Amino acid sequence: MAIFFEFVFNGAVLGIMYALVAVGFTLFFGVLDVIKFSHGDVLTLGAFSGLIAFLALQLVGLDLPFLGLIFVLLVACLVTGAIGAGIGQLFVIPMRNSSAFNILLMTLMIGTVIRESIRLFYPNGANPKAFPSLLPKTPIELGGVFLRLDSLILLALGFAVVFLTHWLIRHTKLGLAIRAVAQDGDTAQAMGIPFRRTVLATFALGSLLAGIAGVMHGIYYSEINFSVGLLLGIIGFSAAVVGGLGSIWGAIIGGFTFAALQTLWVVVFPDASGYRDVFAFAAIIIAMTIFPTGIIAERYSERV
């Protein structure tokens, strides 16, 4: 049972990372009905930005683990938030009246540019990079279950970011503007809500969530590479779809569902753990046939 609970805990850490990525997809789709397939590569950019920030601290002789974590997260958020807003400003908003397929293809190519730029221009970018241990890995025993302290902190951080994002969407003027634009952009503009600024803020918010997930992934696995965002992006999108595009709670449920499926496979078939993604994606495919609009379907209203 102790080993089982350790697997469950590790699955929860993965689930919160997947949920952060999925919430970004949900925000993009909710505000402009677009699928931003560069999202996973923005996550990679956030992870590498955090690594560069840590190396910069070392270069000036600062080695403060807790403050280093804050600095790394702050840099990752600033970089990914700016990139997300830039993609929205330069590419997505000008194409919002074109077909969804064009926007999907365009963001897919932007992601490829980001990924290949990291591979080509970062020193030895094609090789995996060790990510710094910004949190203590001291094992903690809780009722006979040994848990890593850094994983506990990452789980708490992830939940804090998710709940803060939900609070921002539900209880602030920016959140009200985002919800108004998501419901009816034309009416929101007529009511005086700044459409472009609201959309850019949404793209920045969704992208900085990916940046946080990228740093968390690097800390958890102690390694990053230029293609880490490919799989995480697909997992995050799958989680958002199965949970219900347009629903933040649906994205969270989808993220934990995917992590639970991976964990279940590893627990039942520990010698074939390499097939966990195959099982998880197959189960998600089946779930999508059962819930074609997602576990929490988005509510639509039609004016007549």
C-alpha positions in Angstrom: 0.0 0.0 0.0 2.9 2.4 0.7 4.3 1.9 -2.8 0.8 2.3 -4.2 0.4 5.7 -2.4 3.8 6.8 -3.6 2.7 6.1 -7.2 -0.6 8.0 -6.6 1.4 11.0 -5.2 3.8 11.0 -8.2 0.7 10.8 -10.5 -0.7 13.8 -8.7 2.4 15.8 -9.4 2.3 14.9 -13.1 -1.5 15.7 -13.1 -1.0 19.2 -11.8 1.6 19.9 -14.5 -0.7 18.5 -17.2 -3.5 20.6 -15.8 -1.5 23.8 -16.1 -0.9 23.1 -19.8 -4.5 22.2 -20.4 -5.8 25.3 -18.7 -3.7 27.3 -21.2 -5.4 25.6 -24.1 -8.8 26.2 -22.5 -8.1 29.9 -22.1 -7.0 30.3 -25.8 -10.0 28.4 -27.0 -12.4 30.1 -24.7 -11.5 33.7 -25.7 -11.0 33.3 -29.5 -12.1 29.7 -30.3 -8.6 28.9 -31.5 -6.2 26.0 -30.9 -2.7 27.3 -30.3 -0.5 24.4 -31.1 2.7 26.3 -30.3 1.7 26.0 -26.6 3.9 23.0 -25.9 7.0 24.7 -27.4 6.3 27.8 -25.4 6.6 25.5 -22.4 10.0 24.3 -23.6 11.0 28.0 -24.0 9.9 28.6 -20.4 12.0 25.7 -19.1 15.1 26.9 -21.0 14.5 30.5 -19.9 14.5 29.3 -16.4 17.7 27.3 -16.9 19.4 30.4 -18.4 18.2 32.5 -15.5 19.8 30.0 -13.0 23.0 30.0 -14.9 23.0 33.8 -14.8 22.6 33.7 -11.0 25.6 31.3 -10.8 27.6 33.6 -13.1 27.2 36.5 -10.7 27.9 34.3 -7.7 24.4 34.0 -6.2 23.5 30.6 -5.0 20.3 31.0 -3.0 18.0 28.0 -3.6 14.6 29.5 -2.5 15.2 32.9 -4.0 16.7 31.2 -7.1 13.5 29.3 -7.6 11.5 32.5 -7.4 13.8 34.2 -9.9 13.7 31.2 -12.3 9.9 31.2 -12.2 9.7 34.9 -12.6 12.0 34.9 -15.7 10.1 31.9 -17.2 6.8 33.7 -16.7 8.0 36.9 -18.2 9.5 35.3 -21.2 6.6 32.9 -21.9 4.0 35.6 -21.2 5.7 38.0 -23.6 6.0 35.4 -26.3 2.3 34.3 -25.8 1.1 37.9 -26.1 3.4 38.5 -29.1 2.0 35.4 -30.9 -1.5 36.7 -30.2 -0.7 40.3 -31.4 1.3 39.5 -34.5 -0.4 36.3 -35.8 -3.6 35.1 -34.1 -5.6 38.3 -33.8 -4.9 39.4 -37.4 -6.1 35.9 -38.5 -9.1 35.6 -36.2 -11.5 35.9 -39.1 -9.8 33.2 -41.2 -10.5 29.5 -40.9 -9.6 27.6 -37.7 -7.4 25.3 -39.8 -5.2 28.2 -41.0 -4.7 29.4 -37.4 -3.9 25.8 -36.3 -1.4 25.4 -39.0 0.2 28.8 -38.3 0.6 28.1 -34.6 2.0 24.7 -35.4 4.7 26.3 -37.6 5.4 28.9 -34.9 6.0 26.1 -32.4 8.4 24.4 -34.9 10.3 27.6 -35.2 10.6 28.0 -31.4 11.7 24.3 -31.0 14.2 24.3 -33.8 15.6 27.7 -32.7 16.4 26.2 -29.2 18.0 23.2 -30.8 20.1 25.2 -33.2 21.0 28.3 -31.2 21.3 27.1 -27.6 24.8 25.6 -27.0 24.5 21.9 -27.7 20.8 22.4 -27.9 20.2 19.0 -29.4 21.4 17.2 -26.2 19.4 16.9 -22.9 20.3 19.5 -20.3 20.6 19.0 -16.6 18.1 21.2 -14.7 19.2 22.6 -11.4 17.8 21.2 -8.1 16.1 24.3 -6.9 14.2 22.4 -4.1 15.5 20.0 -1.4 14.9 16.4 -2.3 14.8 15.3 1.3 12.5 12.2 1.8 9.6 12.7 4.2 7.7 9.8 5.8 4.0 10.2 6.2 2.3 7.1 7.6 4.9 4.8 6.2 4.9 6.5 2.8 8.1 8.2 1.7 7.6 11.3 -0.4 10.1 13.7 -1.9 10.0 17.2 -0.3 10.5 18.8 -3.7 7.5 17.0 -5.1 5.3 18.1 -2.2 6.4 21.7 -2.9 5.8 21.3 -6.6 2.3 19.9 -6.0 1.4 22.7 -3.6 2.8 25.3 -6.1 0.8 23.8 -8.9 -2.5 23.9 -7.0 -1.8 27.4 -5.8 -1.3 28.6 -9.4 -4.4 26.8 -10.6 -6.6 28.3 -7.8 -5.1 31.7 -8.3 -5.9 31.5 -12.0 -9.5 30.4 -11.2 -9.8 33.3 -8.7 -8.4 35.8 -11.3 -10.9 34.6 -13.9 -13.9 34.6 -11.6 -13.3 37.6 -9.2 -11.3 40.3 -11.0 -12.1 42.9 -13.7 -9.7 41.2 -16.0 -11.4 37.9 -15.5 -14.8 39.5 -16.1 -13.5 41.0 -19.4 -12.1 37.6 -20.4 -15.4 35.9 -19.7 -17.3 38.6 -21.6 -15.1 38.4 -24.7 -15.3 34.6 -24.5 -19.1 34.7 -24.5 -19.5 37.4 -27.2 -16.6 39.4 -28.4 -18.6 41.8 -30.5 -21.0 42.7 -27.7 -18.1 43.0 -25.3 -16.5 45.6 -27.6 -19.8 47.5 -27.9 -19.9 47.6 -24.0 -16.5 49.2 -23.9 -14.3 46.2 -23.1 -10.9 46.5 -24.8 -11.0 43.4 -27.0 -7.4 43.4 -28.2 -6.0 44.1 -24.7 -8.1 41.4 -23.1 -7.2 38.8 -25.7 -3.5 39.6 -25.3 -3.8 39.3 -21.5 -5.4 35.9 -22.0 -2.6 34.7 -24.3 0.0 36.0 -21.8 -1.7 34.3 -18.9 -2.1 30.9 -20.7 1.5 31.0 -21.9 3.0 31.9 -18.5 1.1 28.9 -17.0 3.1 26.8 -19.6 6.3 28.5 -18.4 5.6 27.5 -14.8 4.8 23.9 -16.0 8.1 23.8 -17.9 10.1 24.8 -14.8 8.2 22.3 -12.7 8.9 19.6 -15.2 12.6 20.4 -15.2 12.8 20.3 -11.4 10.8 17.1 -11.2 12.8 15.2 -13.8 16.1 17.1 -13.3 16.4 17.3 -17.1 15.0 19.2 -20.0 15.5 18.9 -23.8 14.4 20.9 -26.8 11.5 18.6 -27.6 10.0 18.2 -24.2 7.1 20.4 -25.1 6.0 18.2 -28.0 4.6 15.4 -25.8 3.5 17.7 -23.0 1.6 19.9 -25.5 -0.2 16.9 -26.9 -1.0 15.6 -23.4 -2.2 19.0 -22.3 -4.4 19.4 -25.4 -5.8 15.9 -24.9 -6.6 16.7 -21.3 -8.3 19.9 -22.3 -10.4 18.2 -24.9 -11.4 15.2 -22.7 -12.2 17.5 -19.8 -14.1 20.0 -22.0 -12.6 22.8 -23.9 -13.7 26.1 -22.5 -13.9 24.8 -18.9 -11.0 25.4 -16.5 -12.2 22.7 -14.1 -12.6 20.4 -17.1 -9.0 21.0 -18.0 -7.9 20.2 -14.5 -10.0 17.0 -14.4 -8.5 16.0 -17.8 -5.0 16.6 -16.6 -5.4 14.4 -13.6 -7.3 11.8 -15.6 -4.4 11.4 -18.0 -1.9 11.2 -15.1 -4.1 8.7 -13.3 -4.2 6.5 -16.4 -0.4 6.6 -16.7 0.0 5.8 -13.0 -2.5 2.9 -13.3 -0.5 1.3 -16.1 2.8 1.6 -14.2 1.2 0.1 -11.0 -0.4 -2.9 -12.9 2.4 -3.5 -15.4 5.7 -2.2 -13.7 7.8 -4.1 -16.2 6.2 -2.5 -19.2 6.1 1.1 -17.8 7.4 2.4 -21.2 3.9 1.7 -22.7 2.1 4.0 -20.2 1.6 6.7 -22.8 0.2 4.2 -25.3 -2.4 3.0 -22.7 -3.3 6.6 -21.6 -3.9 7.9 -25.1 -5.9 4.8 -26.0 -8.1 5.3 -22.9 -8.5 9.0 -23.8 -9.6 8.0 -27.3 -12.3 5.8 -25.8 -13.3 8.5 -23.3 -13.7 11.0 -26.2 -16.1 8.6 -27.9 -18.2 8.4 -24.7 -17.9 12.1 -23.9 -17.6 13.8 -27.4 -18.0 17.3 -25.9 -15.8 16.6 -22.9 -16.5 15.5 -19.3 -17.6 19.1 -18.5 -19.2 20.3 -21.7 -19.0 24.0 -22.5 -22.3 25.9 -22.3 -23.2 27.6 -25.5 -25.8 30.3 -26.0 -27.3 31.3 -29.3 -28.9 34.6 -30.1 -32.1 34.5 -32.1 
